Amino acid sequence: MDENPILLFDGVCHLCAGSVQFVIKRDPKERFRFARLQSTAAQQLLAAHNITDNRLDSVILIYQGQLYHKSRAALRTAMLLHRGWPLMGVFLLVPRFIADPVYDYIGRHRYQWFGKMSACWLPETDQRWRFLDMDEELE
């Protein structure tokens, strides 16, 4: 599974679920796998990378043995997508001390601006195989 990028996301956040749907539509080779941060599967992946705190405030990308979060996860995800999205990689030149506070600001306001679901989002049936946590009951 290490060759597949894994995206961990907040399953009750409309912005986060929309971002996952965005990635699915721009990943024609279906390389990406996903797990909701609220799931046991995600917590096990984080523990394997020595992360024990619950990081619901950041999307997390695990790819080629590396863990990326906040702005770096978002930009590296874009670089793995189809068509012109890899050009977003140029923003990796922006230092983290600038990019991460912008990411944090959006993250702090995501529920206010985009809403919060009462239960974790579930993908369409034809995409569920790409989700590592589909066997879990989440609320």
N, CA, C and O atoms as a MOPAC input file, in Angstrom:
PM7 MOZYME 1SCF
protein

 N      0.82100 1    -1.19200 1     0.00000 1
 C      0.00000 1     0.00000 1     0.00000 1
 C      0.86200 1     1.25100 1     0.00000 1
 O      0.35900 1     2.33800 1    -0.28600 1
 N      2.14300 1     1.12900 1     0.31200 1
 C      3.01400 1     2.29500 1     0.43900 1
 C      3.12800 1     3.09300 1    -0.85700 1
 O      3.42500 1     4.28700 1    -0.81300 1
 N      2.89900 1     2.45900 1    -2.01400 1
 C      2.98200 1     3.19100 1    -3.27300 1
 C      1.76800 1     4.09000 1    -3.49300 1
 O      1.81400 1     5.00700 1    -4.31300 1
 N      0.69000 1     3.83300 1    -2.76900 1
 C     -0.50900 1     4.65800 1    -2.89000 1
 C     -0.48700 1     5.78400 1    -1.86200 1
 O     -0.25100 1     5.54600 1    -0.67800 1
 N     -0.73500 1     7.01200 1    -2.31900 1
 C     -0.87700 1     8.09400 1    -1.34600 1
 C     -2.14400 1     7.88000 1    -0.52000 1
 O     -3.17900 1     7.48300 1    -1.05400 1
 N     -2.05900 1     8.14200 1     0.76900 1
 C     -3.20100 1     8.00400 1     1.67100 1
 C     -3.50300 1     9.38000 1     2.23800 1
 O     -2.62700 1    10.03900 1     2.79800 1
 N     -4.74200 1     9.80600 1     2.09000 1
 C     -5.17200 1    11.10500 1     2.57500 1
 C     -6.09900 1    10.90400 1     3.76600 1
 O     -7.13700 1    10.25300 1     3.65200 1
 N     -5.71800 1    11.46700 1     4.90500 1
 C     -6.52600 1    11.40500 1     6.12000 1
 C     -7.22000 1    12.74900 1     6.27100 1
 O     -6.58100 1    13.79400 1     6.14800 1
 N     -8.52500 1    12.73200 1     6.53900 1
 C     -9.29700 1    13.97000 1     6.55800 1
 C    -10.35600 1    13.93400 1     7.64800 1
 O    -10.73700 1    12.86700 1     8.12800 1
 N    -10.82500 1    15.11600 1     8.03000 1
 C    -11.88600 1    15.25600 1     9.01000 1
 C    -13.20300 1    14.84800 1     8.34700 1
 O    -13.68000 1    15.52900 1     7.43900 1
 N    -13.77900 1    13.75200 1     8.79400 1
 C    -14.96200 1    13.18500 1     8.15900 1
 C    -16.24900 1    13.94400 1     8.36100 1
 O    -17.22900 1    13.66000 1     7.67300 1
 N    -16.29500 1    14.90200 1     9.27900 1
 C    -17.52700 1    15.67200 1     9.49600 1
 C    -17.43600 1    17.08600 1     8.91200 1
 O    -18.38900 1    17.85700 1     9.02200 1
 N    -16.34400 1    17.42200 1     8.31500 1
 C    -16.12100 1    18.74900 1     7.75100 1
 C    -16.55000 1    18.76300 1     6.28000 1
 O    -16.06500 1    17.96500 1     5.47700 1
 N    -17.46300 1    19.67600 1     5.93700 1
 C    -17.91100 1    19.78500 1     4.54300 1
 C    -16.76000 1    20.15100 1     3.60800 1
 O    -16.65800 1    19.60600 1     2.50900 1
 N    -15.89000 1    21.07300 1     4.03900 1
 C    -14.75200 1    21.45600 1     3.21100 1
 C    -13.83700 1    20.26000 1     2.96900 1
 O    -13.37300 1    20.04500 1     1.84900 1
 N    -13.58100 1    19.49000 1     4.01300 1
 C    -12.68100 1    18.33800 1     3.90300 1
 C    -13.27700 1    17.25600 1     2.99800 1
 O    -12.58500 1    16.71500 1     2.13600 1
 N    -14.55700 1    16.94500 1     3.19400 1
 C    -15.22200 1    15.94600 1     2.35900 1
 C    -15.26300 1    16.41200 1     0.90300 1
 O    -15.08300 1    15.61400 1    -0.01700 1
 N    -15.50200 1    17.70900 1     0.70300 1
 C    -15.47600 1    18.25800 1    -0.65200 1
 C    -14.09900 1    18.16600 1    -1.27500 1
 O    -13.96900 1    17.93000 1    -2.47600 1
 N    -13.07300 1    18.35200 1    -0.46500 1
 C    -11.69700 1    18.23100 1    -0.95900 1
 C    -11.39100 1    16.79700 1    -1.39200 1
 O    -10.72100 1    16.57500 1    -2.40000 1
 N    -11.88600 1    15.83200 1    -0.62700 1
 C    -11.69600 1    14.42500 1    -0.99600 1
 C    -12.39900 1    14.13800 1    -2.32100 1
 O    -11.83900 1    13.46000 1    -3.18200 1
 N    -13.60200 1    14.63900 1    -2.48900 1
 C    -14.32600 1    14.44800 1    -3.74700 1
 C    -13.58000 1    15.11100 1    -4.90300 1
 O    -13.55100 1    14.58100 1    -6.01400 1
 N    -12.98400 1    16.26100 1    -4.64100 1
 C    -12.16600 1    16.95800 1    -5.63200 1
 C    -10.99200 1    16.07300 1    -6.06000 1
 O    -10.70600 1    15.94600 1    -7.25100 1
 N    -10.31800 1    15.46600 1    -5.08900 1
 C     -9.17200 1    14.59100 1    -5.38400 1
 C     -9.64100 1    13.37100 1    -6.18500 1
 O     -9.00200 1    12.99300 1    -7.16700 1
 N    -10.73400 1    12.76400 1    -5.77700 1
 C    -11.24500 1    11.57600 1    -6.47900 1
 C    -11.48100 1    11.89000 1    -7.95400 1
 O    -11.11600 1    11.09100 1    -8.81600 1
 N    -12.07700 1    13.02700 1    -8.25600 1
 C    -12.38500 1    13.39700 1    -9.64400 1
 C    -11.13000 1    13.67300 1   -10.46500 1
 O    -11.17300 1    13.59700 1   -11.69300 1
 N    -10.01600 1    13.99300 1    -9.81300 1
 C     -8.78900 1    14.34000 1   -10.52300 1
 C     -7.69500 1    13.29100 1   -10.35900 1
 O     -6.51200 1    13.56300 1   -10.55800 1
 N     -8.11900 1    12.09300 1    -9.99200 1
 C     -7.20200 1    10.96900 1    -9.79300 1
 C     -7.65100 1     9.79600 1   -10.68500 1
 O     -8.13000 1     8.77900 1   -10.18200 1
 N     -7.49300 1     9.94400 1   -12.01000 1
 C     -8.01800 1     8.92800 1   -12.92700 1
 C     -7.37900 1     7.54900 1   -12.77000 1
 O     -7.98500 1     6.54200 1   -13.13500 1
 N     -6.18400 1     7.49800 1   -12.24100 1
 C     -5.53700 1     6.19400 1   -12.02600 1
 C     -5.95500 1     5.56000 1   -10.70700 1
 O     -5.53600 1     4.44800 1   -10.38400 1
 N     -6.78800 1     6.27600 1    -9.94100 1
 C     -7.32800 1     5.78800 1    -8.66400 1
 C     -6.22700 1     5.32900 1    -7.71200 1
 O     -6.32700 1     4.27000 1    -7.09200 1
 N     -5.19100 1     6.13200 1    -7.60700 1
 C     -4.06700 1     5.81400 1    -6.72500 1
 C     -4.35600 1     6.16200 1    -5.27800 1
 O     -3.94100 1     5.44500 1    -4.36700 1
 N     -5.06800 1     7.26500 1    -5.06500 1
 C     -5.30400 1     7.73800 1    -3.69500 1
 C     -6.19500 1     6.78000 1    -2.91500 1
 O     -7.14400 1     6.19800 1    -3.44000 1
 N     -5.84300 1     6.64200 1    -1.62900 1
 C     -6.68600 1     5.95700 1    -0.64700 1
 C     -7.01500 1     6.98900 1     0.41900 1
 O     -6.30200 1     7.98100 1     0.57100 1
 N     -8.08700 1     6.75900 1     1.15100 1
 C     -8.57700 1     7.75300 1     2.09200 1
 C     -8.98000 1     7.09600 1     3.40500 1
 O     -9.30500 1     5.90900 1     3.44700 1
 N     -8.95300 1     7.88100 1     4.46900 1
 C     -9.50100 1     7.45200 1     5.76500 1
 C     -9.88600 1     8.69900 1     6.54300 1
 O     -9.18200 1     9.70900 1     6.51800 1
 N    -10.99700 1     8.61200 1     7.22200 1
 C    -11.44300 1     9.71800 1     8.06600 1
 C    -10.60800 1     9.72700 1     9.34200 1
 O    -10.36900 1     8.68000 1     9.94300 1
 N    -10.17100 1    10.90000 1     9.74600 1
 C     -9.32500 1    11.02900 1    10.93200 1
 C     -9.99300 1    10.47900 1    12.18700 1
 O     -9.30300 1    10.12000 1    13.14100 1
 N    -11.31200 1    10.40700 1    12.20400 1
 C    -12.03700 1     9.88500 1    13.35000 1
 C    -11.97400 1     8.35100 1    13.41800 1
 O    -12.42600 1     7.76500 1    14.40200 1
 N    -11.43600 1     7.71100 1    12.41800 1
 C    -11.45700 1     6.24800 1    12.33100 1
 C    -10.26800 1     5.59600 1    13.02700 1
 O     -9.21800 1     6.20900 1    13.22100 1
 N    -10.46300 1     4.35300 1    13.39000 1
 C     -9.38400 1     3.53600 1    13.94700 1
 C     -8.27800 1     3.35600 1    12.91200 1
 O     -7.09600 1     3.37900 1    13.25500 1
 N     -8.65700 1     3.17900 1    11.64600 1
 C     -7.66400 1     2.99800 1    10.57900 1
 C     -6.70900 1     4.18600 1    10.51400 1
 O     -5.49600 1     4.00600 1    10.41100 1
 N     -7.25700 1     5.39700 1    10.57300 1
 C     -6.41000 1     6.59200 1    10.52600 1
 C     -5.52200 1     6.68400 1    11.76400 1
 O     -4.34100 1     7.01300 1    11.65800 1
 N     -6.08200 1     6.39800 1    12.92600 1
 C     -5.30200 1     6.47900 1    14.16300 1
 C     -4.16500 1     5.45300 1    14.15100 1
 O     -3.08700 1     5.72700 1    14.67800 1
 N     -4.39000 1     4.28700 1    13.56200 1
 C     -3.32500 1     3.29000 1    13.45100 1
 C     -2.22700 1     3.75600 1    12.49900 1
 O     -1.04200 1     3.54800 1    12.75900 1
 N     -2.62400 1     4.38400 1    11.40400 1
 C     -1.62700 1     4.92500 1    10.47300 1
 C     -0.81100 1     6.02200 1    11.13100 1
 O      0.40600 1     6.08300 1    10.95300 1
 N     -1.46700 1     6.88700 1    11.88700 1
 C     -0.74300 1     7.95400 1    12.58300 1
 C      0.19700 1     7.38300 1    13.63700 1
 O      1.33000 1     7.84200 1    13.78000 1
 N     -0.27200 1     6.38900 1    14.36900 1
 C      0.57300 1     5.76000 1    15.39400 1
 C      1.80500 1     5.12100 1    14.75700 1
 O      2.88500 1     5.13100 1    15.34700 1
 N      1.64700 1     4.56900 1    13.56600 1
 C      2.78600 1     3.96200 1    12.86000 1
 C      3.83300 1     5.01200 1    12.50700 1
 O      4.99400 1     4.67900 1    12.26900 1
 N      3.42600 1     6.27500 1    12.47400 1
 C      4.34800 1     7.38600 1    12.21600 1
 C      4.63900 1     8.17700 1    13.49300 1
 O      5.07200 1     9.32900 1    13.44800 1
 N      4.39000 1     7.52700 1    14.63100 1
 C      4.65900 1     8.10400 1    15.95000 1
 C      3.87500 1     9.38600 1    16.22900 1
 O      4.35700 1    10.27100 1    16.93600 1
 N      2.68400 1     9.48200 1    15.68100 1
 C      1.78000 1    10.59800 1    15.96000 1
 C      0.66400 1    10.03500 1    16.83300 1
 O     -0.09100 1     9.16500 1    16.39800 1
 N      0.56200 1    10.52600 1    18.05100 1
 C     -0.44100 1     9.98700 1    18.96900 1
 C     -1.56000 1    10.96700 1    19.28600 1
 O     -2.59500 1    10.56800 1    19.82000 1
 N     -1.36900 1    12.25000 1    18.96400 1
 C     -2.45600 1    13.19600 1    19.21900 1
 C     -3.44900 1    13.17200 1    18.06800 1
 O     -3.07300 1    12.90900 1    16.92600 1
 N     -4.69800 1    13.44000 1    18.35900 1
 C     -5.74400 1    13.43200 1    17.36100 1
 C     -5.69200 1    14.73700 1    16.57600 1
 O     -6.01100 1    15.79600 1    17.11600 1
 N     -5.30000 1    14.67300 1    15.32900 1
 C     -5.06700 1    15.86400 1    14.51600 1
 C     -6.24900 1    16.16600 1    13.60100 1
 O     -6.11000 1    16.12100 1    12.37800 1
 N     -7.39400 1    16.47000 1    14.17000 1
 C     -8.55200 1    16.79100 1    13.35300 1
 C     -8.43800 1    18.15400 1    12.68600 1
 O     -9.26900 1    18.50700 1    11.85000 1
 N     -7.41900 1    18.91900 1    13.04900 1
 C     -7.26900 1    20.26200 1    12.49500 1
 C     -6.46500 1    20.30200 1    11.20700 1
 O     -6.21000 1    21.38600 1    10.68300 1
 N     -6.05800 1    19.15200 1    10.68100 1
 C     -5.21500 1    19.15200 1     9.49400 1
 C     -5.48600 1    17.93200 1     8.62700 1
 O     -5.67900 1    16.82100 1     9.12200 1
 N     -5.49600 1    18.16800 1     7.33000 1
 C     -5.45900 1    17.03900 1     6.41400 1
 C     -4.04700 1    16.46300 1     6.51500 1
 O     -3.08100 1    17.19700 1     6.72100 1
 N     -3.94100 1    15.15700 1     6.36900 1
 C     -2.63000 1    14.50600 1     6.46700 1
 C     -2.45200 1    13.61300 1     5.24500 1
 O     -3.34100 1    12.84100 1     4.88700 1
 N     -1.30800 1    13.73000 1     4.62400 1
 C     -0.95200 1    12.89800 1     3.48900 1
 C      0.18300 1    11.97100 1     3.90700 1
 O      1.19700 1    12.41800 1     4.44400 1
 N      0.00400 1    10.69600 1     3.66000 1
 C      1.07300 1     9.72000 1     3.87000 1
 C      1.42700 1     9.18400 1     2.49300 1
 O      0.58900 1     8.61000 1     1.79800 1
 N      2.67900 1     9.38000 1     2.11100 1
 C      3.11100 1     8.97100 1     0.77100 1
 C      4.59100 1     8.62500 1     0.79500 1
 O      5.41900 1     9.38700 1     1.29500 1
 N      4.89900 1     7.47200 1     0.24900 1
 C      6.27700 1     6.98000 1     0.15900 1
 C      6.98700 1     7.04600 1     1.50400 1
 O      8.13900 1     7.47200 1     1.59100 1
 N      6.28500 1     6.61800 1     2.54900 1
 C      6.86800 1     6.53800 1     3.87700 1
 C      6.95600 1     7.85500 1     4.62500 1
 O      7.42200 1     7.88000 1     5.76400 1
 N      6.52200 1     8.95300 1     4.01600 1
 C      6.58500 1    10.26900 1     4.64400 1
 C      5.18700 1    10.73200 1     5.03700 1
 O      4.20400 1    10.40500 1     4.37200 1
 N      5.11100 1    11.48900 1     6.11600 1
 C      3.86100 1    12.06100 1     6.56700 1
 C      3.93200 1    13.57900 1     6.40000 1
 O      4.87300 1    14.22300 1     6.86400 1
 N      2.92500 1    14.13700 1     5.73200 1
 C      2.84300 1    15.57600 1     5.50300 1
 C      1.53800 1    16.07700 1     6.10400 1
 O      0.52200 1    15.38600 1     6.03000 1
 N      1.55000 1    17.26400 1     6.69700 1
 C      0.30500 1    17.81700 1     7.20600 1
 C      0.23000 1    19.30300 1     6.87100 1
 O      1.20200 1    19.91700 1     6.43300 1
 N     -0.95100 1    19.85200 1     7.09100 1
 C     -1.25500 1    21.25600 1     6.82200 1
 C     -0.95000 1    21.61400 1     5.36900 1
 O     -1.30600 1    20.86300 1     4.46100 1
 N     -0.29900 1    22.74400 1     5.14300 1
 C     -0.08800 1    23.23000 1     3.78000 1
 C      0.71000 1    22.24500 1     2.93800 1
 O      0.46300 1    22.11100 1     1.73900 1
 N      1.65000 1    21.56600 1     3.54800 1
 C      2.48400 1    20.63000 1     2.77600 1
 C      1.68200 1    19.42500 1     2.29300 1
 O      1.93100 1    18.91100 1     1.20200 1
 N      0.73800 1    18.98000 1     3.08200 1
 C     -0.12600 1    17.87200 1     2.65600 1
 C     -0.99800 1    18.30100 1     1.48600 1
 O     -1.13700 1    17.56500 1     0.50900 1
 N     -1.58500 1    19.48900 1     1.58100 1
 C     -2.46300 1    19.97900 1     0.51200 1
 C     -1.68500 1    20.17500 1    -0.79200 1
 O     -2.14700 1    19.77100 1    -1.85900 1
 N     -0.51900 1    20.78700 1    -0.70400 1
 C      0.26300 1    21.04600 1    -1.91600 1
 C      0.81600 1    19.76400 1    -2.52400 1
 O      0.80800 1    19.61100 1    -3.74500 1
 N      1.28800 1    18.85400 1    -1.70800 1
 C      1.80500 1    17.58700 1    -2.24000 1
 C      0.68100 1    16.74100 1    -2.83300 1
 O      0.89500 1    15.99900 1    -3.79200 1
 N     -0.50100 1    16.85400 1    -2.26500 1
 C     -1.65500 1    16.16300 1    -2.84900 1
 C     -1.92600 1    16.71400 1    -4.24000 1
 O     -2.11800 1    15.94700 1    -5.18300 1
 N     -1.94400 1    18.02600 1    -4.37700 1
 C     -2.17000 1    18.65000 1    -5.68000 1
 C     -1.12700 1    18.18700 1    -6.70000 1
 O     -1.44600 1    17.98700 1    -7.87200 1
 N      0.10000 1    18.01900 1    -6.25700 1
 C      1.16800 1    17.58500 1    -7.16500 1
 C      0.95900 1    16.17100 1    -7.69700 1
 O      1.53100 1    15.80300 1    -8.72200 1
 N      0.14700 1    15.38400 1    -7.00900 1
 C     -0.10000 1    13.99900 1    -7.43100 1
 C     -1.35600 1    13.86100 1    -8.28600 1
 O     -1.70400 1    12.75700 1    -8.70400 1
 N     -2.03500 1    14.97400 1    -8.54700 1
 C     -3.27600 1    14.93600 1    -9.31200 1
 C     -3.01900 1    15.04200 1   -10.81400 1
 O     -1.88500 1    15.22200 1   -11.25800 1
 N     -4.08700 1    14.92700 1   -11.57000 1
 C     -4.07400 1    14.91300 1   -13.02300 1
 C     -4.11900 1    16.33600 1   -13.58600 1
 O     -4.58400 1    17.26200 1   -12.92200 1
 N     -3.64600 1    16.49200 1   -14.77900 1
 C     -3.67400 1    17.73200 1   -15.54100 1
 C     -2.77700 1    18.80300 1   -14.93700 1
 O     -1.63700 1    18.50200 1   -14.58400 1
 N     -3.23800 1    20.02400 1   -14.80400 1
 C     -2.39300 1    21.13900 1   -14.37900 1
 C     -2.16300 1    21.26200 1   -12.89200 1
 O     -1.39500 1    22.12400 1   -12.46400 1
 N     -2.79900 1    20.43300 1   -12.09000 1
 C     -2.68900 1    20.56700 1   -10.63400 1
 C     -1.27700 1    20.42100 1   -10.08900 1
 O     -0.96700 1    21.05800 1    -9.08200 1
 N     -0.40300 1    19.62400 1   -10.68900 1
 C      0.97100 1    19.55500 1   -10.17300 1
 C      1.70300 1    20.89900 1   -10.16800 1
 O      2.69000 1    21.06300 1    -9.45100 1
 N      1.23000 1    21.85000 1   -10.95300 1
 C      1.85400 1    23.17800 1   -10.95700 1
 C      1.72100 1    23.87500 1    -9.60400 1
 O      2.47300 1    24.80400 1    -9.30900 1
 N      0.77300 1    23.43400 1    -8.78500 1
 C      0.62200 1    24.00300 1    -7.44400 1
 C      1.88000 1    23.76800 1    -6.60100 1
 O      2.08800 1    24.43900 1    -5.59100 1
 N      2.70100 1    22.82800 1    -7.01300 1
 C      3.93800 1    22.53500 1    -6.29700 1
 C      4.84700 1    23.73300 1    -6.16700 1
 O      5.70100 1    23.76500 1    -5.28200 1
 N      4.68300 1    24.72300 1    -7.03400 1
 C      5.49700 1    25.93000 1    -6.93900 1
 C      5.28700 1    26.61700 1    -5.58400 1
 O      6.18400 1    27.30200 1    -5.09300 1
 N      4.11200 1    26.43800 1    -4.98000 1
 C      3.83600 1    27.06300 1    -3.68600 1
 C      4.58000 1    26.38600 1    -2.53300 1
 O      4.55700 1    26.87700 1    -1.40500 1
 N      5.23800 1    25.25800 1    -2.81800 1
 C      6.10400 1    24.66400 1    -1.79900 1
 C      7.30300 1    25.57600 1    -1.51500 1
 O      7.98600 1    25.41200 1    -0.50400 1
 N      7.55100 1    26.53000 1    -2.40500 1
 C      8.61800 1    27.50200 1    -2.18000 1
 C      8.24800 1    28.50400 1    -1.09200 1
 O      9.11900 1    29.14900 1    -0.51000 1
 N      6.95100 1    28.62900 1    -0.82300 1
 C      6.50900 1    29.51800 1     0.25900 1
 C      6.87400 1    28.83700 1     1.57500 1
 O      6.48200 1    27.69200 1     1.80000 1
 N      7.61100 1    29.51100 1     2.44100 1
 C      8.03000 1    28.88100 1     3.70000 1
 C      6.82600 1    28.48400 1     4.56000 1
 O      5.77800 1    29.12900 1     4.53900 1
 N      7.01600 1    27.40500 1     5.31100 1
 C      5.94400 1    26.90300 1     6.17800 1
 C      5.48100 1    27.95500 1     7.18200 1
 O      4.29700 1    28.00800 1     7.51200 1
 N      6.39500 1    28.79400 1     7.67300 1
 C      6.00100 1    29.78800 1     8.66600 1
 C      5.02500 1    30.81900 1     8.08400 1
 O      4.39400 1    31.56400 1     8.83300 1
 N      4.90000 1    30.86400 1     6.76400 1
 C      3.89000 1    31.70800 1     6.11000 1
 C      2.68600 1    30.85600 1     5.69400 1
 O      1.54100 1    31.21700 1     5.96600 1
 N      2.94800 1    29.73500 1     5.04200 1
 C      1.86600 1    28.90500 1     4.48900 1
 C      1.01300 1    28.24500 1     5.56900 1
 O     -0.21000 1    28.20200 1     5.43800 1
 N      1.62600 1    27.73500 1     6.62300 1
 C      0.85000 1    27.03300 1     7.64800 1
 C     -0.09800 1    27.94200 1     8.42800 1
 O     -1.21100 1    27.51200 1     8.73300 1
 N      0.27900 1    29.17000 1     8.76500 1
 C     -0.71000 1    30.04000 1     9.41600 1
 C     -1.93500 1    30.33200 1     8.54000 1
 O     -3.04600 1    30.45200 1     9.05600 1
 N     -1.74300 1    30.44400 1     7.23200 1
 C     -2.88300 1    30.61700 1     6.32400 1
 C     -3.75100 1    29.37400 1     6.37600 1
 O     -4.97500 1    29.46700 1     6.47000 1
 N     -3.11400 1    28.20800 1     6.31500 1
 C     -3.84100 1    26.94000 1     6.41900 1
 C     -4.58700 1    26.87000 1     7.75500 1
 O     -5.75600 1    26.48500 1     7.79300 1
 N     -3.92300 1    27.23700 1     8.83900 1
 C     -4.54500 1    27.20500 1    10.17100 1
 C     -5.74900 1    28.13400 1    10.25900 1
 O     -6.75600 1    27.78500 1    10.87400 1
 N     -5.65400 1    29.30100 1     9.65700 1
 C     -6.76300 1    30.25400 1     9.68400 1
 C     -8.00200 1    29.65300 1     9.00900 1
 O     -9.10900 1    29.73100 1     9.54000 1
 N     -7.79900 1    29.06300 1     7.84800 1
 C     -8.90900 1    28.41300 1     7.15000 1
 C     -9.42800 1    27.25000 1     7.99100 1
 O    -10.63900 1    27.06600 1     8.11800 1
 N     -8.51700 1    26.46500 1     8.56300 1
 C     -8.90700 1    25.31900 1     9.39100 1
 C     -9.72800 1    25.71400 1    10.60800 1
 O    -10.67600 1    25.01700 1    10.97100 1
 N     -9.37400 1    26.81900 1    11.23800 1
 C    -10.11700 1    27.28900 1    12.41800 1
 C    -11.53300 1    27.72100 1    12.07100 1
 O    -12.42900 1    27.65000 1    12.91100 1
 N    -11.73700 1    28.17000 1    10.83500 1
 C    -13.03600 1    28.69700 1    10.43300 1
 C    -13.82000 1    27.75900 1     9.50700 1
 O    -14.90000 1    28.12100 1     9.04100 1
 N    -13.29900 1    26.57700 1     9.23900 1
 C    -13.92200 1    25.70700 1     8.24100 1
 C    -15.35000 1    25.31500 1     8.58900 1
 O    -16.20100 1    25.26600 1     7.70100 1
 N    -15.63300 1    25.03800 1     9.84300 1
 C    -17.00300 1    24.67400 1    10.21800 1
 C    -17.93000 1    25.88000 1    10.08300 1
 O    -19.06600 1    25.74300 1     9.62900 1
 N    -17.45600 1    27.04400 1    10.47100 1
 C    -18.25900 1    28.26200 1    10.39100 1
 C    -18.57300 1    28.61500 1     8.93800 1
 O    -19.70600 1    28.97300 1     8.61800 1
 N    -17.58200 1    28.51500 1     8.06500 1
 C    -17.75400 1    28.90300 1     6.67400 1
 C    -18.42200 1    27.84100 1     5.81700 1
 O    -19.23400 1    28.16600 1     4.95100 1
 N    -18.08800 1    26.56400 1     6.05000 1
 C    -18.54800 1    25.48500 1     5.17100 1
 C    -19.53300 1    24.52800 1     5.83800 1
 O    -20.23200 1    23.77700 1     5.15700 1
 N    -19.58700 1    24.55800 1     7.16000 1
 C    -20.51900 1    23.70100 1     7.88700 1
 C    -19.87300 1    22.42800 1     8.39900 1
 O    -18.77600 1    22.04000 1     8.00000 1
 N    -20.60700 1    21.80000 1     9.30300 1
 C    -20.15500 1    20.55900 1     9.91800 1
 C    -21.30400 1    19.55600 1     9.84600 1
 O    -22.44800 1    19.88900 1    10.15900 1
 N    -20.99800 1    18.34700 1     9.43900 1
 C    -22.00600 1    17.29500 1     9.34600 1
 C    -22.25100 1    16.68900 1    10.72100 1
 O    -21.37100 1    16.72100 1    11.58100 1
 N    -23.42300 1    16.14700 1    10.92900 1
 C    -23.74800 1    15.52000 1    12.21300 1
 C    -23.12500 1    14.12100 1    12.32100 1
 O    -22.98300 1    13.59100 1    13.42300 1
 N    -22.75900 1    13.53200 1    11.19700 1
 C    -22.10200 1    12.21500 1    11.18500 1
 C    -21.04700 1    12.22900 1    10.08200 1
 O    -21.10400 1    13.05800 1     9.17400 1
 N    -20.10200 1    11.32800 1    10.16200 1
 C    -19.03500 1    11.27200 1     9.16300 1
 C    -19.59400 1    11.01700 1     7.76600 1
 O    -20.50900 1    10.21600 1     7.57500 1
 N    -19.01900 1    11.71900 1     6.80500 1
 C    -19.39700 1    11.59200 1     5.40400 1
 C    -19.02700 1    10.20600 1     4.88000 1
 O    -17.98200 1     9.65400 1     5.22400 1
 N    -19.89800 1     9.66200 1     4.04700 1
 C    -19.63600 1     8.38100 1     3.39700 1
 C    -19.51800 1     8.59500 1     1.89900 1
 O    -20.31900 1     9.32900 1     1.32000 1
 N    -18.54500 1     7.97500 1     1.25900 1
 C    -18.37600 1     8.14300 1    -0.18500 1
 C    -19.45600 1     7.37700 1    -0.95400 1
 O    -20.16700 1     6.53700 1    -0.40200 1
 N    -19.54900 1     7.69500 1    -2.23400 1
 C    -20.45300 1     6.94800 1    -3.10600 1
 C    -20.04000 1     5.48000 1    -3.12200 1
 O    -18.87400 1     5.14600 1    -2.91300 1
 N    -20.99200 1     4.63000 1    -3.36700 1
 C    -20.76900 1     3.18000 1    -3.31500 1
 C    -19.62400 1     2.73800 1    -4.21800 1
 O    -18.83200 1     1.88200 1    -3.82300 1
 N    -19.51700 1     3.29900 1    -5.42000 1
 C    -18.47800 1     2.86300 1    -6.36000 1
 C    -17.07100 1     3.31000 1    -5.95400 1
 O    -16.09500 1     2.86400 1    -6.55600 1
 N    -16.94700 1     4.17700 1    -4.95400 1
 C    -15.63700 1     4.63600 1    -4.49500 1
 C    -15.26200 1     4.10000 1    -3.11900 1
 O    -14.15500 1     4.34900 1    -2.64200 1
 N    -16.15400 1     3.37900 1    -2.48500 1
 C    -15.90200 1     2.94100 1    -1.10500 1
 C    -14.66900 1     2.05300 1    -0.96500 1
 O    -14.04300 1     2.03700 1     0.09500 1
 N    -14.31600 1     1.32700 1    -1.99600 1
 C    -13.14700 1     0.45100 1    -1.92900 1
 C    -11.86200 1     1.23800 1    -1.71000 1
 O    -10.86000 1     0.67200 1    -1.27300 1
 N    -11.87600 1     2.52500 1    -2.00300 1
 C    -10.68300 1     3.36200 1    -1.84100 1
 C    -10.52100 1     3.87700 1    -0.41300 1
 O     -9.50400 1     4.48900 1    -0.08400 1
 N    -11.51900 1     3.63200 1     0.43400 1
 C    -11.51600 1     4.12600 1     1.80800 1
 C    -11.11600 1     3.01100 1     2.75800 1
 O    -11.73800 1     1.94900 1     2.78800 1
 N    -10.07300 1     3.26700 1     3.53300 1
 C     -9.50600 1     2.24700 1     4.41100 1
 C    -10.35700 1     2.00400 1     5.64900 1
 O    -10.12100 1     1.05000 1     6.39000 1
 N    -11.33500 1     2.85400 1     5.87400 1
 C    -12.12800 1     2.76300 1     7.10700 1
 C    -13.58900 1     2.41800 1     6.85000 1
 O    -14.44000 1     2.69800 1     7.69400 1
 N    -13.89400 1     1.82200 1     5.71700 1
 C    -15.28500 1     1.54700 1     5.38600 1
 C    -15.93000 1     0.46300 1     6.23800 1
 O    -17.15600 1     0.35800 1     6.28400 1
 N    -15.12700 1    -0.33300 1     6.90500 1
 C    -15.68300 1    -1.38700 1     7.76200 1
 C    -16.00300 1    -0.88300 1     9.15500 1
 O    -16.47100 1    -1.65700 1     9.99100 1
 N    -15.76200 1     0.40200 1     9.43300 1
 C    -15.99800 1     0.96400 1    10.76400 1
 C    -17.31600 1     1.73700 1    10.78700 1
 O    -17.71500 1     2.35600 1     9.80100 1
 N    -17.95400 1     1.68300 1    11.90300 1
 C    -19.14900 1     2.50800 1    12.13500 1
 C    -18.69200 1     3.80400 1    12.77900 1
 O    -18.14200 1     3.78700 1    13.88000 1
 N    -18.91200 1     4.92800 1    12.10900 1
 C    -18.47600 1     6.22500 1    12.62500 1
 C    -19.67100 1     7.15800 1    12.78200 1
 O    -20.59700 1     7.14400 1    11.97100 1
 N    -19.63700 1     7.94300 1    13.80600 1
 C    -20.66800 1     8.96100 1    13.99600 1
 C    -20.03400 1    10.24200 1    14.48700 1
 O    -20.73300 1    11.23000 1    14.71100 1

